[in-house]
Amino acid sequence: MILILPFLVGLANASIFDFFQNQFHTGGQQEQQPEDFEQKILNSQCSNYICPDTSACVSSPNDCPCAFPNSQLRCVLPDAKYMCISKPAGEVSYHYDDPNSNMDVDLQDDNVRDCGWVKRAYAGLV
């Protein structure tokens, strides 16, 4: 019995490991390696600026889009840098439907995290 117990424990550990390996495996696809990303950027035909988050080719860093423009707001900070935040949801979400003006919306409500809130937080007012 004592000789069988370590065998059973080892078998159980192997089964659990195999379960987790199969559960979280990406179906044969490997994650993009840093070298692949670097080669993509180096082989780009962009003659201007390549955004680090999205690999978009734009004329300047200030023109970089958010990675998920359908669900994010691009908020420009007073120092001319920008950050992307999730669009507010719920009953106020319709204010942010227009991608050309949604970054200008400020509901003046500290419970709504929009670009106006980000600017107030940046200034230390929240």
N, CA and C of each residue as an Amber inpcrd file, in Angstrom:
protein
   378
   0.8210000  -1.1910000   0.0000000   0.0000000   0.0000000   0.0000000
   0.8660000   1.2570000   0.0000000   1.9460000   1.2600000   0.7850000
   2.8180000   2.4170000   0.8820000   3.5100000   2.6710000  -0.4520000
   3.8150000   1.6440000  -1.2130000   4.4610000   1.8120000  -2.5150000
   3.4820000   2.3230000  -3.5650000   2.2280000   2.0270000  -3.4140000
   1.2190000   2.4510000  -4.3870000   0.8240000   3.9170000  -4.1830000
   0.8490000   4.4000000  -2.9430000   0.4260000   5.7630000  -2.6300000
   1.2280000   6.8220000  -3.3990000   2.5700000   6.7970000  -3.4370000
   3.3090000   7.7980000  -4.2230000   2.9640000   7.7210000  -5.7160000
   2.7300000   6.5310000  -6.2090000   2.3570000   6.3750000  -7.6080000
   1.0180000   7.0680000  -7.8910000   0.0390000   6.8740000  -7.0200000
  -1.2760000   7.4860000  -7.1940000  -1.2150000   9.0120000  -7.0760000
  -0.4150000   9.5140000  -6.1390000  -0.2420000  10.9600000  -5.9940000
   0.4060000  11.5330000  -7.2540000   1.4270000  10.8800000  -7.7640000
   2.0780000  11.3250000  -8.9980000   1.1390000  11.3030000 -10.1810000
   0.3170000  10.2740000 -10.2600000  -0.6580000  10.1680000 -11.3340000
  -1.6900000  11.2910000 -11.2420000  -2.1460000  11.5970000 -10.0400000
  -3.1230000  12.6760000  -9.8450000  -2.5050000  14.0210000 -10.2290000
  -1.2570000  14.2600000  -9.8290000  -0.5870000  15.5160000 -10.1900000
  -0.4330000  15.6320000 -11.7030000  -0.0740000  14.5720000 -12.3690000
   0.0820000  14.5870000 -13.8190000  -1.2510000  14.8780000 -14.4960000
  -2.3340000  14.3000000 -13.9770000  -3.6530000  14.5280000 -14.5530000
  -4.0900000  15.9750000 -14.3840000  -3.8480000  16.5330000 -13.1970000
  -4.2210000  17.9330000 -12.9570000  -3.4080000  18.8460000 -13.8550000
  -2.1020000  18.5970000 -13.9670000  -1.2550000  19.4190000 -14.8300000
  -1.7310000  19.3450000 -16.2730000  -2.0480000  18.1370000 -16.7360000
  -2.5200000  17.9520000 -18.1020000  -3.8410000  18.6810000 -18.3200000
  -4.7250000  18.6500000 -17.3290000  -6.0080000  19.3490000 -17.4250000
  -5.7860000  20.8500000 -17.6260000  -4.9230000  21.4490000 -16.7720000
  -4.6890000  22.8810000 -16.8770000  -3.9790000  23.2380000 -18.1760000
  -3.0750000  22.3820000 -18.6070000  -2.3820000  22.6400000 -19.8700000
  -3.3730000  22.6610000 -21.0260000  -4.3170000  21.7230000 -21.0410000
  -5.3110000  21.6610000 -22.1110000  -6.3380000  22.7760000 -21.9930000
  -6.7070000  23.1520000 -20.7730000  -7.7090000  24.2050000 -20.5820000
  -7.2110000  25.5590000 -21.0690000  -5.9700000  25.8700000 -20.8020000
  -5.4650000  27.2030000 -21.0860000  -4.5530000  27.2480000 -22.2980000
  -4.5260000  26.1820000 -23.0470000  -3.7280000  26.1510000 -24.2660000
  -4.4770000  26.9250000 -25.3410000  -3.7850000  27.5690000 -26.2270000
  -4.4070000  28.4360000 -27.2220000  -4.7620000  27.7000000 -28.5050000
  -4.9560000  26.4090000 -28.4430000  -5.3690000  25.6790000 -29.6360000
  -4.2870000  25.5580000 -30.6740000  -3.0550000  25.4180000 -30.2540000
  -1.9670000  25.2490000 -31.2120000  -1.3570000  26.5630000 -31.6630000
  -1.9820000  27.6830000 -31.3410000  -1.4280000  28.9700000 -31.7340000
  -0.5110000  29.4620000 -30.6360000   0.6360000  29.9440000 -31.0300000
   1.5650000  30.4780000 -30.0490000   1.3440000  31.9730000 -29.9350000
   1.6630000  32.5120000 -28.7480000   1.5790000  33.9460000 -28.5710000
   2.6210000  34.6070000 -29.4530000   2.3160000  35.8450000 -29.8550000
   3.2600000  36.5650000 -30.6960000   4.5290000  36.8560000 -29.8980000
   5.6410000  36.4540000 -30.4280000   6.9180000  36.6570000 -29.7690000
   7.3670000  38.1040000 -29.9620000   8.1280000  38.6470000 -29.0110000
   8.6160000  40.0210000 -29.1600000   9.3890000  40.2330000 -30.4590000
  10.1190000  39.2080000 -30.9100000  10.8720000  39.3460000 -32.1540000
   9.9180000  39.5380000 -33.3430000   8.7640000  38.8220000 -33.3070000
   7.7890000  38.9630000 -34.3960000   7.2370000  40.3760000 -34.4340000
   6.9410000  40.9310000 -33.2660000   6.4330000  42.3060000 -33.1890000
   7.4830000  43.2820000 -33.7030000   8.7180000  43.0720000 -33.2720000
   9.8000000  43.9430000 -33.7110000   9.9750000  43.8700000 -35.2240000
   9.9420000  42.6680000 -35.7840000  10.0840000  42.5210000 -37.2280000
   8.9290000  43.1830000 -37.9690000   7.7320000  43.0690000 -37.4190000
   6.5660000  43.7190000 -38.0430000   6.7790000  45.2280000 -38.1150000
   7.2730000  45.8140000 -37.0300000   7.5170000  47.2550000 -37.0060000
   8.6570000  47.6220000 -37.9480000   9.7400000  46.8570000 -37.9030000
  10.8910000  47.1640000 -38.7550000  10.5660000  47.0000000 -40.2350000
   9.6850000  46.0740000 -40.5650000   9.3200000  45.8370000 -41.9620000
   8.1580000  46.7040000 -42.4270000   7.6810000  47.5500000 -41.5580000
   6.5460000  48.4180000 -41.8990000   6.9370000  49.4100000 -42.9950000
   5.9740000  49.7590000 -43.7940000   6.1960000  50.7420000 -44.8580000
   5.8800000  52.1600000 -44.3850000   5.7170000  52.3370000 -43.0900000
   5.3570000  53.6340000 -42.5250000   6.5650000  54.5660000 -42.5550000
   6.3690000  55.7510000 -43.0990000   7.4580000  56.7260000 -43.1390000
   7.2740000  57.8060000 -42.0760000   6.2180000  57.7000000 -41.2710000
   5.9660000  58.6850000 -40.2260000   6.1880000  58.0690000 -38.8500000
   5.1670000  58.0460000 -38.0330000   5.2710000  57.5420000 -36.6610000
   4.4180000  56.2860000 -36.5220000   4.9710000  55.2550000 -35.8900000
   4.2280000  54.0230000 -35.6330000   3.8400000  54.0070000 -34.1640000
   2.5540000  53.9520000 -33.9020000   2.0550000  53.9580000 -32.5280000
   2.4440000  52.6640000 -31.8170000   2.9890000  52.7660000 -30.6120000
   3.4520000  51.5640000 -29.9130000   2.3230000  50.6310000 -29.4710000
   1.1380000  51.1750000 -29.2010000   0.0320000  50.3330000 -28.7190000
  -0.7270000  49.6400000 -29.8350000  -0.8370000  50.2930000 -30.9770000
  -1.6890000  49.7650000 -32.0470000  -0.9470000  49.4680000 -33.3420000
   0.2980000  49.8770000 -33.4460000   1.1000000  49.7490000 -34.6710000
   0.5140000  50.5460000 -35.8320000  -0.3500000  51.5080000 -35.5320000
  -0.9280000  52.3570000 -36.5800000   0.1330000  53.3450000 -37.0580000
   0.1060000  53.6320000 -38.3380000   1.0210000  54.5990000 -38.9340000
   0.3090000  55.9530000 -38.9670000   0.8140000  56.9050000 -38.2080000
   0.1860000  58.2270000 -38.1150000   1.2460000  59.3050000 -38.3060000
   0.8070000  60.5390000 -38.4680000   1.7650000  61.6120000 -38.7260000
   2.5220000  62.0570000 -37.4780000   1.9330000  61.8830000 -36.2890000
   2.6280000  62.2510000 -35.0520000   2.0850000  61.4160000 -33.8940000
   2.8090000  61.3530000 -32.7840000   2.3350000  60.5640000 -31.6350000
   0.9620000  61.0140000 -31.1220000   0.6510000  62.2720000 -31.2750000
  -0.6480000  62.7800000 -30.8130000  -1.8120000  62.2370000 -31.6350000
  -1.5410000  61.6410000 -32.7800000  -2.6010000  61.1120000 -33.6380000
  -2.8510000  59.6200000 -33.4240000  -2.1640000  59.0080000 -32.4750000
  -2.3440000  57.5760000 -32.2420000  -3.7750000  57.2820000 -31.7660000
  -4.3970000  56.2590000 -32.3360000  -5.7400000  55.8830000 -31.8980000
  -5.6850000  54.9730000 -30.6750000  -6.8240000  54.8140000 -30.0490000
  -6.9300000  53.8400000 -28.9570000  -6.9570000  52.4430000 -29.5560000
  -6.5410000  51.4850000 -28.7840000  -6.5140000  50.0990000 -29.2610000
  -7.9190000  49.5640000 -29.5250000  -8.9120000  50.0300000 -28.7650000
 -10.2940000  49.5610000 -28.9080000 -11.2210000  50.7650000 -29.0620000
 -11.2290000  51.4110000 -30.2190000 -11.9670000  52.6680000 -30.3860000
 -13.4830000  52.5500000 -30.2050000 -14.0480000  51.3780000 -30.3950000
 -15.4950000  51.2420000 -30.2010000 -15.8910000  51.2780000 -28.7350000
 -14.9490000  50.9740000 -27.8500000 -15.2900000  50.9320000 -26.4320000
 -14.4050000  51.8450000 -25.5810000 -13.5660000  52.6470000 -26.2300000
 -12.6720000  53.5260000 -25.4800000 -12.7930000  54.9720000 -25.9370000
 -12.5070000  55.8700000 -24.9980000 -12.3920000  57.3010000 -25.2910000
 -10.9100000  57.6460000 -25.2900000 -10.5030000  58.4830000 -26.2070000
  -9.1170000  58.9590000 -26.2650000  -9.0970000  60.3410000 -25.6280000
  -8.5380000  60.4280000 -24.4420000  -8.5260000  61.6770000 -23.6870000
  -7.1470000  62.3260000 -23.7960000  -7.1140000  63.5720000 -24.2730000
  -5.8650000  64.3160000 -24.3880000  -5.6340000  65.0550000 -23.0810000
  -4.4560000  64.8540000 -22.5200000  -4.1000000  65.4850000 -21.2510000
  -3.5270000  66.8760000 -21.4870000  -3.4890000  67.7100000 -20.4700000
  -2.9450000  69.0690000 -20.6370000  -1.4990000  69.1170000 -21.1250000
  -0.7250000  68.0530000 -20.8790000   0.6630000  68.0400000 -21.3560000
   0.7740000  67.5040000 -22.7800000  -0.3390000  67.4060000 -23.4760000
  -0.4430000  66.9650000 -24.8720000  -0.2830000  65.4590000 -25.0390000
  -0.0760000  64.7200000 -23.9570000  -0.0910000  63.2690000 -24.0390000
  -1.5460000  62.8270000 -23.9960000  -1.7850000  61.5570000 -24.2530000
  -3.1570000  61.0710000 -24.2110000  -3.2260000  59.7560000 -23.4640000
  -4.4350000  59.4090000 -23.0780000  -4.6720000  58.0960000 -22.4800000
  -6.0350000  57.6220000 -22.9550000  -6.1820000  56.3340000 -23.0550000
  -7.4410000  55.7400000 -23.4730000  -8.1260000  55.1460000 -22.2470000
  -9.4120000  55.4650000 -22.1150000 -10.1980000  54.9370000 -21.0050000
 -11.4570000  54.2860000 -21.5690000 -12.0720000  53.4310000 -20.7940000
 -13.3270000  52.8040000 -21.2180000 -14.4230000  53.8510000 -21.3010000
 -15.2580000  53.7470000 -22.3180000 -16.3990000  54.6540000 -22.4280000
 -17.3540000  54.3910000 -21.2740000 -17.9340000  55.4520000 -20.7210000
 -18.9410000  55.2480000 -19.6810000 -20.1240000  54.4540000 -20.2300000
 -20.6560000  53.6090000 -19.3960000 -21.7900000  52.7720000 -19.7970000
 -23.0470000  53.2390000 -19.0710000 -24.1380000  52.6030000 -19.3940000
 -25.3940000  52.8910000 -18.7130000 -26.1810000  53.9940000 -19.3780000
 -26.9480000  54.7070000 -18.5790000 -27.8830000  55.6970000 -19.1230000
 -27.1970000  56.9240000 -19.7140000 -25.9060000  57.1340000 -19.4630000
 -25.1900000  58.2780000 -20.0340000 -24.4110000  57.9150000 -21.2850000
 -24.4130000  56.6580000 -21.6780000 -23.5420000  56.1930000 -22.7650000
 -23.8280000  56.8710000 -24.1040000 -25.0580000  57.3100000 -24.3330000
 -25.3880000  57.9290000 -25.6270000 -24.6080000  59.2220000 -25.8560000
 -24.1170000  59.8560000 -24.8050000 -23.3240000  61.0810000 -24.9490000
 -22.0090000  60.8120000 -25.6710000 -21.5810000  59.5720000 -25.7030000
 -20.2560000  59.2300000 -26.2120000 -20.3130000  58.4560000 -27.5280000
 -21.4560000  58.4890000 -28.2050000 -21.6200000  57.7260000 -29.4410000
 -20.8380000  58.3130000 -30.6180000 -20.6790000  59.6330000 -30.6810000
 -20.0040000  60.2670000 -31.8110000 -18.4920000  60.2500000 -31.5970000
 -17.7570000  59.4640000 -32.3950000 -16.3060000  59.3670000 -32.1920000
 -15.5550000  60.6700000 -32.4520000 -16.1700000  61.6040000 -33.1660000
 -15.4970000  62.8710000 -33.4580000 -15.5980000  63.8710000 -32.3120000
 -16.5440000  63.6620000 -31.4110000 -16.7070000  64.6250000 -30.3230000
 -16.7690000  63.9980000 -28.9420000 -16.7300000  62.6700000 -28.8520000
 -16.9020000  62.0410000 -27.5410000 -15.8030000  62.3990000 -26.5480000
 -14.6210000  62.7760000 -27.0370000 -13.5520000  63.1400000 -26.1090000
 -13.7620000  64.5180000 -25.5050000 -14.6860000  65.3020000 -26.0700000
 -14.9690000  66.6450000 -25.5650000 -16.1050000  66.6620000 -24.5530000
 -16.7880000  65.5460000 -24.3990000 -17.9260000  65.4900000 -23.4860000
 -17.4210000  65.4840000 -22.0420000 -17.9800000  66.3850000 -21.2440000
 -17.6810000  66.4320000 -19.8130000 -19.0040000  66.6280000 -19.0960000
 -19.5100000  65.5770000 -18.4920000 -20.7880000  65.6690000 -17.8030000
 -20.6790000  66.3670000 -16.4540000 -19.4780000  66.7910000 -16.0780000
 -19.2520000  67.4930000 -14.8060000 -19.7410000  66.6720000 -13.6150000
 -19.6670000  65.3600000 -13.7510000 -20.1190000  64.4500000 -12.7010000
 -18.9500000  63.5530000 -12.3340000 -18.4820000  63.6510000 -11.0950000
 -17.3240000  62.8580000 -10.6860000 -17.6260000  61.3730000 -10.5690000
 -18.8930000  60.9950000 -10.7340000 -19.2510000  59.5770000 -10.7520000
 -19.1670000  58.9890000 -12.1560000 -19.0160000  59.8490000 -13.1590000
 -18.9010000  59.4120000 -14.5600000 -17.4640000  59.6340000 -14.9930000
 -16.7970000  58.5500000 -15.3330000 -15.3920000  58.6340000 -15.7350000
 -15.3070000  58.8790000 -17.2390000 -15.3120000  60.1620000 -17.6260000
 -15.1490000  60.5440000 -19.0230000 -13.8800000  61.3870000 -19.1330000
 -13.6260000  61.9660000 -20.2970000 -12.3960000  62.7370000 -20.4760000
 -12.3610000  63.9780000 -19.5840000 -13.5170000  64.5540000 -19.3150000
 -13.5660000  65.6850000 -18.3880000 -13.1000000  65.2720000 -17.0060000
 -13.5210000  64.1020000 -16.5540000 -13.0880000  63.5890000 -15.2500000
 -11.5900000  63.3490000 -15.2560000 -11.0570000  62.8000000 -16.3550000
  -9.6170000  62.5470000 -16.4560000  -8.8420000  63.8510000 -16.3280000
  -9.3050000  64.9050000 -17.0040000  -8.6100000  66.1980000 -16.9320000
  -8.6720000  66.7740000 -15.5210000  -9.8150000  66.6320000 -14.8460000
  -9.9300000  67.1140000 -13.4670000  -9.0230000  66.3030000 -12.5440000
  -8.9660000  64.9930000 -12.7620000  -8.0990000  64.1420000 -11.9480000
  -6.6280000  64.4910000 -12.1830000  -6.2740000  64.7600000 -13.4160000
  -4.9050000  65.1320000 -13.7590000  -4.5060000  66.4030000 -13.0350000
  -5.4700000  67.3220000 -12.9010000  -5.2100000  68.5990000 -12.2340000
  -5.3230000  68.4880000 -10.7160000  -5.6550000  67.2960000 -10.2200000
  -5.7630000  67.0960000  -8.7800000  -7.0690000  67.5870000  -8.1900000
  -8.1120000  67.7200000  -9.0110000  -9.3830000  68.2550000  -8.5420000
 -10.3930000  67.1870000  -8.1700000 -10.0330000  65.9520000  -8.3400000
 -10.9740000  64.8590000  -8.0250000 -10.4610000  64.1120000  -6.8160000
